[in-house]
Amino acid sequence: MMKEPILTVAGLCAGYGEKPMVSDVSFALGQGEIFCIVGESGCGKSTLLKAILGAAPELRVLGGSIALRGEELTAMPEARRRKLCTEKMGMVFQNPGSAFNPIRSYKKQFIETLKSHGAYRPNSFLSQVREAFDKLGLEDCQRILQSCPYEMSGGMNQRIAMALALLLGQEILLADEPTSALDATVQMQMARELRRLRDVSGIAQIIVTHNLALAEYLGDRIAVMYAGRVVELGKADQVLFSPRHPYTKSLIEAIPSLDGKMPAGLPGSPPMTGPEPRGCEFCPRCPRAGQACKTAAYALADTGGGHFAACTGEKGGAA
């Protein structure tokens, strides 16, 4: 059973202008939990992260609630929200170089960041950095601090960004496709580092990915998004091994298998206009769609054991 959640998202709607690009999103994030959000490109995963962090001024919260340690973020003055979010939440970007200025030393950037949070202690700075680096298996602390990001690989830049999150004492790490820009061998290393970060620090994580293998390896729970809505939510093994929504089943069937069986392709692409008031957005691509699916109202139904789906997966069976 989840302890009191760190982050609670309830009925969140957000978009650019007045048109929602994500809608009706609800979930809670517990201490030390890794929560993965999966789906194709264009399903609203990154938009959801930006709405939570408040990282895009042009992205407006149109409804719903985002509560961090019980404090409602959407009702806060912008300056207060920015301060609280940067104190409590860190970000690992899809492009590893986005976290740092490429031509300034890590030492200078670490000091500036810590100063901006009122957390810089000159006498203990080096020992604190070394401790954070040790937790992530980063050796030669002095050499790294004197280096610039352009001198490091993408994987190293992401690990150093994670070390900075540890130094700041942040409670939540948001990661947007953290392995997609890395080589295959480095992807596995980064996945291990994310799990290790949780184990050594207790930091909770929300990880956006289209890689279901990564979600299986890391996730305690998984949410599947389509057209800006969560269509399935549950424990990782529930979602990946007993999927209920036809979209989740289609994603799994599209993965190549070791037995040589050809994957089943998923025709078409997600709508780029965001969720509609009624009807299932997956209906045009769904092999199980029935007439009722075209007009059914969106709702996540509890299928048992904390497993929710917006469809039973049976013909014409939208929930």
Steps between C-alpha positions, in 0.01 A plus 500: 500500500634842400599736779389862484587603143764760421317613186129475422359581157120506479293562187779702340424675173771707330556641155625777279235769483153370586537157337598221744787281385482287813174443685353313798842381622504370858767312694697515825875456541633337817833537677767301317261391225596483132195587290537449125284666235502325162344549159583607147644838411227764504293338777560784749767344723752786484221760519386339825851529648524865398161574656608341829833683511361829363792505258321648196345848542283449192347182648192582707334289768132513402359292782571248770754493778875446553593468867860471618524389862144622544565846352286584197733615222243627252372768741845633596656823376744416222812598696400286799417202279830525313696512827316203651524288185873560455560419866303174491523380139791438265497427126699267277445603138481287187798694365774453764660834410189697594572478873822704491676783321740301277798735533502572874656267753279276709652653813386851408154379404461289813600794721264740321211255526561431869528873571168565326342248739681638805676164537863589422743429786859576391662295774302184426436543127764256378412230751129532417568469127728201554232327707238558230738379228586189702132406525479501120835329440665814362873489560766774495287778646761774454552425130126500430443830680778666299360367172234656276188315381615502136792282607272228637278240339122521510481228762750679723310828472180328609669332797653834604156662475370226732783574744395865505145392590648309795698806612188714493309248709220483244224248568376438146694443179317553171666325206389559141618211280823473703650219289379570146804712401750244633670196349339164578771397748484838675120480518522198730763674711276806535203282594708342778606847619138616522409199709811545712416866554162398642654232720776716653304824541130413504435756225172434317502506121259566216648358182356570157600240242380319190726206594283234666806294597633798697160547664493132600852520645448821695133552564310422817189624322433589137254741339424462129408825324318547173377827349567690822321263737604210721333191351652243735665521842628238739794307635765431239427127478125563475532742210767310305393140561125536545414806290133597477492790256528419127762773457724347767458159335591650162817658640609168650418308182719743303813397693730250319530168686794262538306209349519656155130587486445816299357790702151620417515854369266769629359692202448875510622744762360675808288812440698818552201712601469378857210317666141540386205551739338167406594182323815291516787662311652157431181385328621561137805277560340242728430149365244446777305825464123488504232757433479596870868599502430797272284678758609357836614745767856462626535323833765282666332189636648299789564147372629382839818519703571864421489434125298756301408514131286725284382194306446133580675403178197312369318584182300812550594497866602858581468561871 
